[in-house]
Every structure is written in structure tokens, then in C-alpha cells.
Amino acid sequence: MTSAGTQTSQYVITARGQKGDVRQTRARAASAVVLARTWIAAGYESVQIIDPLGHVLSPDRYRIKIMNGGRFFC
């Protein structure tokens, strides 16, 4: 069992909706991307994912990265 104070790496997903800002976390990048894409489809604005290192991930760029073996190709 883990300590309640132990923090794991989290992806933070944020967006702006009609009723204000929303924020959730996910342990895996793929789960964060699924949630972000769901929010985009539902009409949320300014959807972004922050990885554990503080980098912003785009759902579309993440998909391109995975399709190319983990490397971005522009």
C-alpha cells in the first residue's frame, strides 16, 4: 500500500466550459488524450494537457508521435 502523501506522475487536463474551468488528472498520457478529445468533441474550449514535466501536449500531436514510434516528425 502506498502512502497518502506519495505523488505519482500525473497528466493534468484543463479546459474552459460554459460553466467555468474544469480540471482533471490522469496517470497515463493515452488516458489524458482520450479525455481531452472527449472534451473537445463536447464543445469545451482551450483544452490542453500538461505532462508531468510541465510540457503541453496536443491530442493530435500525441497521436502523430505514437504513430511515428515516439518521435515527432514535422
PDB file of N, CA, C and O in Angstrom:
ATOM      1  N   MET A   1       0.840  -1.168   0.000  1.00  0.00           N
ATOM      2  CA  MET A   1       0.000   0.000   0.000  1.00  0.00           C
ATOM      3  C   MET A   1       0.891   1.238   0.000  1.00  0.00           C
ATOM      4  O   MET A   1       1.934   1.254   0.653  1.00  0.00           O
ATOM      5  N   THR A   2       0.484   2.270  -0.726  1.00  0.00           N
ATOM      6  CA  THR A   2       1.282   3.483  -0.815  1.00  0.00           C
ATOM      7  C   THR A   2       0.833   4.504   0.218  1.00  0.00           C
ATOM      8  O   THR A   2      -0.298   4.474   0.702  1.00  0.00           O
ATOM      9  N   SER A   3       1.726   5.383   0.532  1.00  0.00           N
ATOM     10  CA  SER A   3       1.435   6.457   1.473  1.00  0.00           C
ATOM     11  C   SER A   3       0.506   7.478   0.824  1.00  0.00           C
ATOM     12  O   SER A   3       0.582   7.713  -0.382  1.00  0.00           O
ATOM     13  N   ALA A   4      -0.357   8.076   1.613  1.00  0.00           N
ATOM     14  CA  ALA A   4      -1.283   9.076   1.086  1.00  0.00           C
ATOM     15  C   ALA A   4      -0.535  10.302   0.582  1.00  0.00           C
ATOM     16  O   ALA A   4      -1.058  11.031  -0.261  1.00  0.00           O
ATOM     17  N   GLY A   5       0.662  10.544   1.071  1.00  0.00           N
ATOM     18  CA  GLY A   5       1.439  11.705   0.657  1.00  0.00           C
ATOM     19  C   GLY A   5       2.270  11.464  -0.590  1.00  0.00           C
ATOM     20  O   GLY A   5       2.848  12.410  -1.123  1.00  0.00           O
ATOM     21  N   THR A   6       2.350  10.227  -1.076  1.00  0.00           N
ATOM     22  CA  THR A   6       3.144   9.914  -2.251  1.00  0.00           C
ATOM     23  C   THR A   6       2.435  10.413  -3.502  1.00  0.00           C
ATOM     24  O   THR A   6       1.262  10.111  -3.721  1.00  0.00           O
ATOM     25  N   GLN A   7       3.145  11.174  -4.316  1.00  0.00           N
ATOM     26  CA  GLN A   7       2.586  11.741  -5.534  1.00  0.00           C
ATOM     27  C   GLN A   7       3.133  10.982  -6.736  1.00  0.00           C
ATOM     28  O   GLN A   7       4.349  10.838  -6.865  1.00  0.00           O
ATOM     29  N   THR A   8       2.272  10.497  -7.612  1.00  0.00           N
ATOM     30  CA  THR A   8       2.719   9.855  -8.829  1.00  0.00           C
ATOM     31  C   THR A   8       2.709  10.884  -9.943  1.00  0.00           C
ATOM     32  O   THR A   8       2.112  11.951  -9.805  1.00  0.00           O
ATOM     33  N   SER A   9       3.372  10.564 -11.047  1.00  0.00           N
ATOM     34  CA  SER A   9       3.363  11.456 -12.198  1.00  0.00           C
ATOM     35  C   SER A   9       1.946  11.551 -12.733  1.00  0.00           C
ATOM     36  O   SER A   9       1.280  10.538 -12.947  1.00  0.00           O
ATOM     37  N   GLN A  10       1.502  12.754 -12.941  1.00  0.00           N
ATOM     38  CA  GLN A  10       0.137  12.978 -13.405  1.00  0.00           C
ATOM     39  C   GLN A  10       0.113  13.874 -14.629  1.00  0.00           C
ATOM     40  O   GLN A  10       0.900  14.814 -14.742  1.00  0.00           O
ATOM     41  N   TYR A  11      -0.782  13.580 -15.528  1.00  0.00           N
ATOM     42  CA  TYR A  11      -1.081  14.446 -16.659  1.00  0.00           C
ATOM     43  C   TYR A  11      -2.295  15.263 -16.252  1.00  0.00           C
ATOM     44  O   TYR A  11      -3.306  14.703 -15.826  1.00  0.00           O
ATOM     45  N   VAL A  12      -2.207  16.571 -16.376  1.00  0.00           N
ATOM     46  CA  VAL A  12      -3.288  17.459 -15.963  1.00  0.00           C
ATOM     47  C   VAL A  12      -4.003  17.959 -17.213  1.00  0.00           C
ATOM     48  O   VAL A  12      -3.382  18.539 -18.104  1.00  0.00           O
ATOM     49  N   ILE A  13      -5.304  17.731 -17.269  1.00  0.00           N
ATOM     50  CA  ILE A  13      -6.109  18.144 -18.410  1.00  0.00           C
ATOM     51  C   ILE A  13      -6.993  19.295 -17.949  1.00  0.00           C
ATOM     52  O   ILE A  13      -7.714  19.171 -16.959  1.00  0.00           O
ATOM     53  N   THR A  14      -6.936  20.415 -18.666  1.00  0.00           N
ATOM     54  CA  THR A  14      -7.742  21.578 -18.315  1.00  0.00           C
ATOM     55  C   THR A  14      -8.521  22.045 -19.532  1.00  0.00           C
ATOM     56  O   THR A  14      -8.125  21.803 -20.672  1.00  0.00           O
ATOM     57  N   ALA A  15      -9.640  22.720 -19.272  1.00  0.00           N
ATOM     58  CA  ALA A  15     -10.462  23.259 -20.354  1.00  0.00           C
ATOM     59  C   ALA A  15     -11.381  24.332 -19.794  1.00  0.00           C
ATOM     60  O   ALA A  15     -11.561  24.459 -18.583  1.00  0.00           O
ATOM     61  N   ARG A  16     -11.954  25.097 -20.708  1.00  0.00           N
ATOM     62  CA  ARG A  16     -12.930  26.114 -20.342  1.00  0.00           C
ATOM     63  C   ARG A  16     -14.279  25.704 -20.907  1.00  0.00           C
ATOM     64  O   ARG A  16     -14.411  25.486 -22.112  1.00  0.00           O
ATOM     65  N   GLY A  17     -15.275  25.600 -20.049  1.00  0.00           N
ATOM     66  CA  GLY A  17     -16.621  25.235 -20.465  1.00  0.00           C
ATOM     67  C   GLY A  17     -17.594  26.365 -20.200  1.00  0.00           C
ATOM     68  O   GLY A  17     -17.198  27.430 -19.728  1.00  0.00           O
ATOM     69  N   GLN A  18     -18.854  26.144 -20.495  1.00  0.00           N
ATOM     70  CA  GLN A  18     -19.884  27.166 -20.292  1.00  0.00           C
ATOM     71  C   GLN A  18     -20.057  27.517 -18.820  1.00  0.00           C
ATOM     72  O   GLN A  18     -20.412  28.648 -18.488  1.00  0.00           O
ATOM     73  N   LYS A  19     -19.809  26.560 -17.940  1.00  0.00           N
ATOM     74  CA  LYS A  19     -19.998  26.788 -16.509  1.00  0.00           C
ATOM     75  C   LYS A  19     -18.689  27.047 -15.779  1.00  0.00           C
ATOM     76  O   LYS A  19     -18.644  26.973 -14.551  1.00  0.00           O
ATOM     77  N   GLY A  20     -17.619  27.351 -16.517  1.00  0.00           N
ATOM     78  CA  GLY A  20     -16.339  27.658 -15.892  1.00  0.00           C
ATOM     79  C   GLY A  20     -15.248  26.678 -16.284  1.00  0.00           C
ATOM     80  O   GLY A  20     -15.420  25.840 -17.170  1.00  0.00           O
ATOM     81  N   ASP A  21     -14.131  26.807 -15.605  1.00  0.00           N
ATOM     82  CA  ASP A  21     -12.969  25.973 -15.897  1.00  0.00           C
ATOM     83  C   ASP A  21     -13.119  24.590 -15.268  1.00  0.00           C
ATOM     84  O   ASP A  21     -13.680  24.439 -14.183  1.00  0.00           O
ATOM     85  N   VAL A  22     -12.599  23.579 -15.980  1.00  0.00           N
ATOM     86  CA  VAL A  22     -12.589  22.209 -15.472  1.00  0.00           C
ATOM     87  C   VAL A  22     -11.158  21.698 -15.481  1.00  0.00           C
ATOM     88  O   VAL A  22     -10.335  22.132 -16.287  1.00  0.00           O
ATOM     89  N   ARG A  23     -10.869  20.764 -14.570  1.00  0.00           N
ATOM     90  CA  ARG A  23      -9.516  20.222 -14.451  1.00  0.00           C
ATOM     91  C   ARG A  23      -9.621  18.792 -13.931  1.00  0.00           C
ATOM     92  O   ARG A  23     -10.329  18.526 -12.960  1.00  0.00           O
ATOM     93  N   GLN A  24      -8.914  17.880 -14.581  1.00  0.00           N
ATOM     94  CA  GLN A  24      -8.823  16.500 -14.119  1.00  0.00           C
ATOM     95  C   GLN A  24      -7.404  16.013 -14.346  1.00  0.00           C
ATOM     96  O   GLN A  24      -6.645  16.604 -15.114  1.00  0.00           O
ATOM     97  N   THR A  25      -7.057  14.930 -13.670  1.00  0.00           N
ATOM     98  CA  THR A  25      -5.731  14.337 -13.852  1.00  0.00           C
ATOM     99  C   THR A  25      -5.878  12.887 -14.296  1.00  0.00           C
ATOM    100  O   THR A  25      -6.883  12.228 -14.030  1.00  0.00           O
ATOM    101  N   ARG A  26      -4.854  12.420 -14.973  1.00  0.00           N
ATOM    102  CA  ARG A  26      -4.762  11.031 -15.400  1.00  0.00           C
ATOM    103  C   ARG A  26      -3.322  10.574 -15.207  1.00  0.00           C
ATOM    104  O   ARG A  26      -2.394  11.375 -15.315  1.00  0.00           O
ATOM    105  N   ALA A  27      -3.135   9.297 -14.925  1.00  0.00           N
ATOM    106  CA  ALA A  27      -1.807   8.734 -14.716  1.00  0.00           C
ATOM    107  C   ALA A  27      -1.111   8.424 -16.040  1.00  0.00           C
ATOM    108  O   ALA A  27       0.119   8.402 -16.095  1.00  0.00           O
ATOM    109  N   ARG A  28      -1.862   8.188 -17.088  1.00  0.00           N
ATOM    110  CA  ARG A  28      -1.287   7.809 -18.383  1.00  0.00           C
ATOM    111  C   ARG A  28      -1.607   8.842 -19.457  1.00  0.00           C
ATOM    112  O   ARG A  28      -2.697   9.413 -19.488  1.00  0.00           O
ATOM    113  N   ALA A  29      -0.634   9.068 -20.332  1.00  0.00           N
ATOM    114  CA  ALA A  29      -0.804  10.042 -21.411  1.00  0.00           C
ATOM    115  C   ALA A  29      -1.978   9.674 -22.310  1.00  0.00           C
ATOM    116  O   ALA A  29      -2.765  10.543 -22.686  1.00  0.00           O
ATOM    117  N   ALA A  30      -2.102   8.412 -22.653  1.00  0.00           N
ATOM    118  CA  ALA A  30      -3.185   7.988 -23.540  1.00  0.00           C
ATOM    119  C   ALA A  30      -4.548   8.279 -22.930  1.00  0.00           C
ATOM    120  O   ALA A  30      -5.466   8.694 -23.638  1.00  0.00           O
ATOM    121  N   SER A  31      -4.691   8.069 -21.638  1.00  0.00           N
ATOM    122  CA  SER A  31      -5.955   8.367 -20.961  1.00  0.00           C
ATOM    123  C   SER A  31      -6.232   9.862 -20.964  1.00  0.00           C
ATOM    124  O   SER A  31      -7.377  10.288 -21.121  1.00  0.00           O
ATOM    125  N   ALA A  32      -5.187  10.653 -20.793  1.00  0.00           N
ATOM    126  CA  ALA A  32      -5.335  12.113 -20.832  1.00  0.00           C
ATOM    127  C   ALA A  32      -5.788  12.574 -22.212  1.00  0.00           C
ATOM    128  O   ALA A  32      -6.636  13.460 -22.327  1.00  0.00           O
ATOM    129  N   VAL A  33      -5.230  11.979 -23.252  1.00  0.00           N
ATOM    130  CA  VAL A  33      -5.595  12.339 -24.617  1.00  0.00           C
ATOM    131  C   VAL A  33      -7.042  11.964 -24.902  1.00  0.00           C
ATOM    132  O   VAL A  33      -7.764  12.735 -25.534  1.00  0.00           O
ATOM    133  N   VAL A  34      -7.475  10.800 -24.450  1.00  0.00           N
ATOM    134  CA  VAL A  34      -8.865  10.378 -24.651  1.00  0.00           C
ATOM    135  C   VAL A  34      -9.812  11.376 -23.991  1.00  0.00           C
ATOM    136  O   VAL A  34     -10.804  11.783 -24.597  1.00  0.00           O
ATOM    137  N   LEU A  35      -9.513  11.773 -22.752  1.00  0.00           N
ATOM    138  CA  LEU A  35     -10.358  12.740 -22.058  1.00  0.00           C
ATOM    139  C   LEU A  35     -10.351  14.083 -22.790  1.00  0.00           C
ATOM    140  O   LEU A  35     -11.406  14.692 -22.967  1.00  0.00           O
ATOM    141  N   ALA A  36      -9.185  14.547 -23.212  1.00  0.00           N
ATOM    142  CA  ALA A  36      -9.094  15.825 -23.920  1.00  0.00           C
ATOM    143  C   ALA A  36      -9.911  15.799 -25.209  1.00  0.00           C
ATOM    144  O   ALA A  36     -10.622  16.756 -25.514  1.00  0.00           O
ATOM    145  N   ARG A  37      -9.813  14.731 -25.949  1.00  0.00           N
ATOM    146  CA  ARG A  37     -10.575  14.634 -27.197  1.00  0.00           C
ATOM    147  C   ARG A  37     -12.074  14.579 -26.927  1.00  0.00           C
ATOM    148  O   ARG A  37     -12.863  15.120 -27.702  1.00  0.00           O
ATOM    149  N   THR A  38     -12.472  13.931 -25.833  1.00  0.00           N
ATOM    150  CA  THR A  38     -13.882  13.883 -25.444  1.00  0.00           C
ATOM    151  C   THR A  38     -14.385  15.287 -25.128  1.00  0.00           C
ATOM    152  O   THR A  38     -15.477  15.674 -25.543  1.00  0.00           O
ATOM    153  N   TRP A  39     -13.576  16.045 -24.388  1.00  0.00           N
ATOM    154  CA  TRP A  39     -13.959  17.418 -24.053  1.00  0.00           C
ATOM    155  C   TRP A  39     -14.042  18.291 -25.299  1.00  0.00           C
ATOM    156  O   TRP A  39     -14.953  19.110 -25.416  1.00  0.00           O
ATOM    157  N   ILE A  40     -13.110  18.129 -26.227  1.00  0.00           N
ATOM    158  CA  ILE A  40     -13.138  18.900 -27.475  1.00  0.00           C
ATOM    159  C   ILE A  40     -14.425  18.588 -28.241  1.00  0.00           C
ATOM    160  O   ILE A  40     -15.096  19.497 -28.729  1.00  0.00           O
ATOM    161  N   ALA A  41     -14.762  17.313 -28.343  1.00  0.00           N
ATOM    162  CA  ALA A  41     -15.979  16.903 -29.050  1.00  0.00           C
ATOM    163  C   ALA A  41     -17.230  17.436 -28.361  1.00  0.00           C
ATOM    164  O   ALA A  41     -18.243  17.675 -29.019  1.00  0.00           O
ATOM    165  N   ALA A  42     -17.172  17.626 -27.047  1.00  0.00           N
ATOM    166  CA  ALA A  42     -18.320  18.134 -26.288  1.00  0.00           C
ATOM    167  C   ALA A  42     -18.415  19.658 -26.342  1.00  0.00           C
ATOM    168  O   ALA A  42     -19.361  20.235 -25.805  1.00  0.00           O
ATOM    169  N   GLY A  43     -17.442  20.321 -26.986  1.00  0.00           N
ATOM    170  CA  GLY A  43     -17.516  21.756 -27.157  1.00  0.00           C
ATOM    171  C   GLY A  43     -16.722  22.590 -26.168  1.00  0.00           C
ATOM    172  O   GLY A  43     -16.845  23.815 -26.161  1.00  0.00           O
ATOM    173  N   TYR A  44     -15.913  21.959 -25.337  1.00  0.00           N
ATOM    174  CA  TYR A  44     -15.061  22.721 -24.419  1.00  0.00           C
ATOM    175  C   TYR A  44     -14.014  23.483 -25.218  1.00  0.00           C
ATOM    176  O   TYR A  44     -13.611  23.058 -26.301  1.00  0.00           O
ATOM    177  N   GLU A  45     -13.580  24.609 -24.672  1.00  0.00           N
ATOM    178  CA  GLU A  45     -12.566  25.436 -25.324  1.00  0.00           C
ATOM    179  C   GLU A  45     -11.261  25.380 -24.546  1.00  0.00           C
ATOM    180  O   GLU A  45     -11.237  24.997 -23.377  1.00  0.00           O
ATOM    181  N   SER A  46     -10.186  25.763 -25.204  1.00  0.00           N
ATOM    182  CA  SER A  46      -8.855  25.857 -24.589  1.00  0.00           C
ATOM    183  C   SER A  46      -8.455  24.567 -23.870  1.00  0.00           C
ATOM    184  O   SER A  46      -7.913  24.605 -22.765  1.00  0.00           O
ATOM    185  N   VAL A  47      -8.725  23.435 -24.505  1.00  0.00           N
ATOM    186  CA  VAL A  47      -8.371  22.139 -23.912  1.00  0.00           C
ATOM    187  C   VAL A  47      -6.868  21.941 -24.052  1.00  0.00           C
ATOM    188  O   VAL A  47      -6.310  22.075 -25.141  1.00  0.00           O
ATOM    189  N   GLN A  48      -6.223  21.621 -22.941  1.00  0.00           N
ATOM    190  CA  GLN A  48      -4.791  21.326 -23.002  1.00  0.00           C
ATOM    191  C   GLN A  48      -4.420  20.272 -21.976  1.00  0.00           C
ATOM    192  O   GLN A  48      -5.103  20.075 -20.972  1.00  0.00           O
ATOM    193  N   ILE A  49      -3.315  19.605 -22.264  1.00  0.00           N
ATOM    194  CA  ILE A  49      -2.775  18.565 -21.389  1.00  0.00           C
ATOM    195  C   ILE A  49      -1.375  18.999 -20.986  1.00  0.00           C
ATOM    196  O   ILE A  49      -0.561  19.356 -21.837  1.00  0.00           O
ATOM    197  N   ILE A  50      -1.099  18.967 -19.691  1.00  0.00           N
ATOM    198  CA  ILE A  50       0.241  19.271 -19.183  1.00  0.00           C
ATOM    199  C   ILE A  50       0.837  17.953 -18.689  1.00  0.00           C
ATOM    200  O   ILE A  50       0.253  17.289 -17.833  1.00  0.00           O
ATOM    201  N   ASP A  51       2.006  17.574 -19.231  1.00  0.00           N
ATOM    202  CA  ASP A  51       2.631  16.320 -18.798  1.00  0.00           C
ATOM    203  C   ASP A  51       3.361  16.525 -17.466  1.00  0.00           C
ATOM    204  O   ASP A  51       3.486  17.659 -17.004  1.00  0.00           O
ATOM    205  N   PRO A  52       3.841  15.447 -16.846  1.00  0.00           N
ATOM    206  CA  PRO A  52       4.496  15.566 -15.540  1.00  0.00           C
ATOM    207  C   PRO A  52       5.719  16.490 -15.530  1.00  0.00           C
ATOM    208  O   PRO A  52       6.114  16.971 -14.467  1.00  0.00           O
ATOM    209  N   LEU A  53       6.319  16.744 -16.691  1.00  0.00           N
ATOM    210  CA  LEU A  53       7.478  17.641 -16.769  1.00  0.00           C
ATOM    211  C   LEU A  53       7.080  19.088 -17.047  1.00  0.00           C
ATOM    212  O   LEU A  53       7.938  19.967 -17.120  1.00  0.00           O
ATOM    213  N   GLY A  54       5.779  19.335 -17.204  1.00  0.00           N
ATOM    214  CA  GLY A  54       5.293  20.688 -17.449  1.00  0.00           C
ATOM    215  C   GLY A  54       5.131  21.058 -18.906  1.00  0.00           C
ATOM    216  O   GLY A  54       4.845  22.214 -19.217  1.00  0.00           O
ATOM    217  N   HIS A  55       5.308  20.100 -19.813  1.00  0.00           N
ATOM    218  CA  HIS A  55       5.145  20.359 -21.240  1.00  0.00           C
ATOM    219  C   HIS A  55       3.678  20.228 -21.631  1.00  0.00           C
ATOM    220  O   HIS A  55       2.956  19.390 -21.091  1.00  0.00           O
ATOM    221  N   VAL A  56       3.247  21.054 -22.565  1.00  0.00           N
ATOM    222  CA  VAL A  56       1.877  20.992 -23.069  1.00  0.00           C
ATOM    223  C   VAL A  56       1.817  19.964 -24.192  1.00  0.00           C
ATOM    224  O   VAL A  56       2.619  20.007 -25.125  1.00  0.00           O
ATOM    225  N   LEU A  57       0.868  19.045 -24.099  1.00  0.00           N
ATOM    226  CA  LEU A  57       0.657  18.038 -25.139  1.00  0.00           C
ATOM    227  C   LEU A  57      -0.612  18.377 -25.911  1.00  0.00           C
ATOM    228  O   LEU A  57      -1.601  18.823 -25.328  1.00  0.00           O
ATOM    229  N   SER A  58      -0.581  18.169 -27.194  1.00  0.00           N
ATOM    230  CA  SER A  58      -1.753  18.318 -28.040  1.00  0.00           C
ATOM    231  C   SER A  58      -2.275  16.920 -28.358  1.00  0.00           C
ATOM    232  O   SER A  58      -1.485  16.037 -28.692  1.00  0.00           O
ATOM    233  N   PRO A  59      -3.585  16.697 -28.261  1.00  0.00           N
ATOM    234  CA  PRO A  59      -4.113  15.359 -28.606  1.00  0.00           C
ATOM    235  C   PRO A  59      -3.694  14.892 -29.994  1.00  0.00           C
ATOM    236  O   PRO A  59      -3.359  13.721 -30.172  1.00  0.00           O
ATOM    237  N   ASP A  60      -3.707  15.786 -30.980  1.00  0.00           N
ATOM    238  CA  ASP A  60      -3.334  15.395 -32.343  1.00  0.00           C
ATOM    239  C   ASP A  60      -1.841  15.124 -32.465  1.00  0.00           C
ATOM    240  O   ASP A  60      -1.442  14.154 -33.108  1.00  0.00           O
ATOM    241  N   ARG A  61      -1.008  15.970 -31.853  1.00  0.00           N
ATOM    242  CA  ARG A  61       0.445  15.748 -31.923  1.00  0.00           C
ATOM    243  C   ARG A  61       0.839  14.490 -31.164  1.00  0.00           C
ATOM    244  O   ARG A  61       1.775  13.799 -31.566  1.00  0.00           O
ATOM    245  N   TYR A  62       0.145  14.179 -30.076  1.00  0.00           N
ATOM    246  CA  TYR A  62       0.441  12.958 -29.333  1.00  0.00           C
ATOM    247  C   TYR A  62       0.184  11.745 -30.231  1.00  0.00           C
ATOM    248  O   TYR A  62       0.983  10.809 -30.249  1.00  0.00           O
ATOM    249  N   ARG A  63      -0.920  11.754 -30.973  1.00  0.00           N
ATOM    250  CA  ARG A  63      -1.242  10.651 -31.874  1.00  0.00           C
ATOM    251  C   ARG A  63      -0.164  10.504 -32.942  1.00  0.00           C
ATOM    252  O   ARG A  63       0.250   9.387 -33.249  1.00  0.00           O
ATOM    253  N   ILE A  64       0.298  11.618 -33.512  1.00  0.00           N
ATOM    254  CA  ILE A  64       1.354  11.586 -34.531  1.00  0.00           C
ATOM    255  C   ILE A  64       2.634  11.010 -33.931  1.00  0.00           C
ATOM    256  O   ILE A  64       3.317  10.205 -34.564  1.00  0.00           O
ATOM    257  N   LYS A  65       2.951  11.424 -32.714  1.00  0.00           N
ATOM    258  CA  LYS A  65       4.163  10.936 -32.054  1.00  0.00           C
ATOM    259  C   LYS A  65       4.105   9.418 -31.888  1.00  0.00           C
ATOM    260  O   LYS A  65       5.076   8.729 -32.200  1.00  0.00           O
ATOM    261  N   ILE A  66       2.994   8.894 -31.408  1.00  0.00           N
ATOM    262  CA  ILE A  66       2.850   7.447 -31.198  1.00  0.00           C
ATOM    263  C   ILE A  66       2.914   6.705 -32.532  1.00  0.00           C
ATOM    264  O   ILE A  66       3.540   5.648 -32.616  1.00  0.00           O
ATOM    265  N   MET A  67       2.279   7.239 -33.569  1.00  0.00           N
ATOM    266  CA  MET A  67       2.277   6.585 -34.876  1.00  0.00           C
ATOM    267  C   MET A  67       3.679   6.530 -35.479  1.00  0.00           C
ATOM    268  O   MET A  67       3.960   5.659 -36.303  1.00  0.00           O
ATOM    269  N   ASN A  68       4.559   7.444 -35.083  1.00  0.00           N
ATOM    270  CA  ASN A  68       5.914   7.503 -35.614  1.00  0.00           C
ATOM    271  C   ASN A  68       6.941   6.916 -34.644  1.00  0.00           C
ATOM    272  O   ASN A  68       8.108   7.305 -34.673  1.00  0.00           O
ATOM    273  N   GLY A  69       6.532   6.014 -33.814  1.00  0.00           N
ATOM    274  CA  GLY A  69       7.459   5.339 -32.932  1.00  0.00           C
ATOM    275  C   GLY A  69       8.003   6.189 -31.801  1.00  0.00           C
ATOM    276  O   GLY A  69       9.111   5.952 -31.320  1.00  0.00           O
ATOM    277  N   GLY A  70       7.227   7.186 -31.367  1.00  0.00           N
ATOM    278  CA  GLY A  70       7.653   8.005 -30.253  1.00  0.00           C
ATOM    279  C   GLY A  70       8.419   9.252 -30.639  1.00  0.00           C
ATOM    280  O   GLY A  70       8.866   9.994 -29.764  1.00  0.00           O
ATOM    281  N   ARG A  71       8.584   9.501 -31.943  1.00  0.00           N
ATOM    282  CA  ARG A  71       9.322  10.680 -32.387  1.00  0.00           C
ATOM    283  C   ARG A  71       8.396  11.599 -33.174  1.00  0.00           C
ATOM    284  O   ARG A  71       7.570  11.137 -33.961  1.00  0.00           O
ATOM    285  N   PHE A  72       8.540  12.906 -32.957  1.00  0.00           N
ATOM    286  CA  PHE A  72       7.785  13.883 -33.746  1.00  0.00           C
ATOM    287  C   PHE A  72       8.466  14.069 -35.086  1.00  0.00           C
ATOM    288  O   PHE A  72       9.688  14.200 -35.157  1.00  0.00           O
ATOM    289  N   PHE A  73       7.680  14.081 -36.142  1.00  0.00           N
ATOM    290  CA  PHE A  73       8.182  14.398 -37.475  1.00  0.00           C
ATOM    291  C   PHE A  73       7.354  15.549 -37.996  1.00  0.00           C
ATOM    292  O   PHE A  73       6.128  15.458 -38.046  1.00  0.00           O
ATOM    293  N   CYS A  74       8.000  16.626 -38.383  1.00  0.00           N
ATOM    294  CA  CYS A  74       7.267  17.807 -38.883  1.00  0.00           C
ATOM    295  C   CYS A  74       7.301  17.844 -40.395  1.00  0.00           C
ATOM    296  O   CYS A  74       6.742  18.758 -41.003  1.00  0.00           O
TER     297      CYS A  74
END
